[in-house]
């Protein structure tokens, strides 16, 4: 019995050592990394929790990301690094990472290459940035998993960046202490540092450093517009994908001076009169104070370093990255209830809601988003709410880029997500495709989210949308065999088409383009 038990232990040890020996190893500038073969996709290798910057703790809190210290030997890259400091704000985020920590500047790489030298530096790369309002999110989220696109021959990178008060605090002392005389955009600087890391190291994972496409959704999409505009990053990319969001119009970053005043007032509530006192505060105390800071905003600023001017100005002047752009929004970026409140969907309540939300702009907006009958109200109110939230800023980004002549493609995503598996009610389905609903479809990740009762139609939509994304990442053009033709946006405004993505995906006229041009000065230029 004892001999048999010893044999079992020996065989287990040998198997473990064999598996370890078979795990892929790559050499980066900071040292060697050992990843794993993806459990769901044997043709894909994964390297998780790779540090791309030094931990931003202690005196490095609220500083631009610093270089990683090199390591000796082989560093395991088999588990996700901790997510950045955040509160549990969104129920749809399914993390696979350790609890929040300030030590969070890690990224992950999925590669189809077997790292035998044959694919070195040849494969297209996607660097994907998560959303969450610059307050939450993580590169380990299931919906951002890179295996599905890696199986299509793409090296996929997801990255962490500092959030909330840790990533976007401006303060006069921080500005004064900065070698760039800037403060506030630490989270965006993290993204730029991760992109620079990819540029330097991705060839070791099979990726081509000259074929990097950046992409993201919501705050991630806003980040992509900023990375295209920033002098620190705009020369490092070959293409860009934006899903629902841009740092334009209502999301135009504030001036640093205004953000500094808010930051100083926030510091006063903490009874921290100096920068050293702020940096000495426990991370949990800062996070709690952030949650109680009513009226204090933590987001992008025009800091004079990462952003030297409003991104809209950079794009308008033709200084942003002249690369192919695939961008679009969903049919329900915000709910009609944002206009209607708790009242019924009637013309009278719609008019009253517009007056309540938009004041003296209400009549002009009603003329552009009319409702002749009660049946027209819900679509109209949803369109106003969604456009005011993210639809219009996303369009503005598209419109400015397509005017440069760079290949630009606009989508309008309308697939209504199915019910939750556990939902046995007979309630009517939601109206339109809600904000963020397209992520699993676009990245080919329906199966990683078991909460929804996916159908064959959903899988058809995912095959189309992820096919477009894969083709665009590879060639700068979403079109390919077996996919409905997607017409590139014309520089002639009267000939612009958009791609409606649903079970029936078609390239169609873009009538909202004229409405967006008319509504822009009403909402954003007063």
Buried (B, 14 or more C-beta within 10 A) or exposed (E): EEEEEEEEEEEEEEEEEEEEEEBBBBEBEBBBBBBBBBEEBEEBBBBBBBBBBBBBEEEBBBBBBEEBEEEEEBBBBBBBBBBBBBBEBBEEBBBBBBEBBBBBBBBBBBBBBBBEEEBBBBBBBBBBBBBBBBBBBBBBBBBBBBBBBBBBBBBBBBBBBBBBBBBBBBBBBBBEEBEEEBBBBBBBBBBBBBBBBBBBBBBBBBBBBEBBBBBBBBBBBBBBBBBBBBEBBBEBBBBBBBBBBBBBBEBBBBBBEBBBBBBBEBBEEBEBEEBEEBBEBEBEEBBEBBEEBEEBBBBBBBBBBBBBBBBBBBBBEEBBBBBBBBBBBBBBBBBBBBBBEEEEBBBEBBBBBBBEBBEEBBEBBBEBBEBEEBEBBBBBBBBBBBBBBBBBBBBBBBBBBBBBEBBBBBBBBBBBBBBEEEEEEEEEEEBBBBBBBBBBBBBBBBBBBEBBEBEEEBBBBBBBBBBBBBBBBBBBBBBBEEBBEBBBBEEEBEEBBBBBBBEEBEBEEBEBBEBBEEBBEBBBEE
